[in-house]
Amino acid sequence: MDCGNRHSGIGGGWQREASLRARLQELAANRVQSAVNELSGRITHEQLADADLGRHIIGKHPHCS
């Protein structure tokens, strides 16, 4: 049994796991940022639509001339 090779193999496994964990954290952070950007875009679009609708409603009120 060659303990040196087995030990280095385990060490390589830990390095690989640490690398994968770092990559997963990076991907998770990117997903969160993408979701925030998408949500922010939706809110802005909805606010613009609401403001536009508000202008139409105000324009149609008989007492708002």
C-alpha positions in Angstrom: 0.0 0.0 0.0 1.4 3.4 -1.0 0.3 5.8 1.7 2.0 8.8 0.0 -0.1 8.5 -3.1 -3.3 7.9 -1.2 -2.6 10.9 1.0 -1.9 13.2 -1.9 -5.0 12.0 -3.6 -7.1 12.9 -0.6 -5.4 16.3 -0.5 -6.3 16.8 -4.1 -9.9 15.9 -3.3 -10.0 18.6 -0.7 -8.6 21.2 -3.1 -11.2 20.1 -5.7 -14.0 20.4 -3.2 -12.8 23.8 -2.0 -12.6 25.0 -5.6 -16.1 23.6 -6.4 -17.5 25.3 -3.2 -16.0 28.6 -4.3 -17.5 28.2 -7.8 -20.9 27.4 -6.3 -20.8 30.5 -4.1 -19.8 32.6 -7.1 -22.7 31.2 -9.1 -25.1 31.7 -6.3 -24.0 35.4 -5.9 -24.4 35.9 -9.6 -27.9 34.4 -9.5 -28.9 36.7 -6.6 -27.6 39.7 -8.5 -29.4 38.7 -11.6 -32.7 38.3 -9.6 -32.2 41.7 -8.0 -31.6 43.3 -11.4 -34.6 41.6 -12.9 -36.8 42.5 -10.0 -35.6 46.1 -10.1 -36.4 46.2 -13.8 -39.9 44.9 -13.2 -40.6 47.4 -10.4 -39.4 50.2 -12.6 -41.6 49.0 -15.5 -44.6 48.6 -13.3 -44.1 52.0 -11.7 -43.9 53.6 -15.1 -47.1 51.7 -16.2 -48.9 52.9 -13.0 -47.8 56.4 -13.5 -49.0 56.4 -17.1 -52.3 54.8 -16.0 -52.6 57.5 -13.4 -52.2 60.3 -16.0 -55.0 58.7 -18.1 -57.3 58.5 -15.1 -56.6 62.0 -13.9 -57.1 63.3 -17.5 -60.5 61.7 -17.6 -61.8 63.1 -14.3 -64.4 65.8 -15.1 -63.3 68.0 -12.2 -59.6 67.8 -13.3 -59.4 70.1 -16.3 
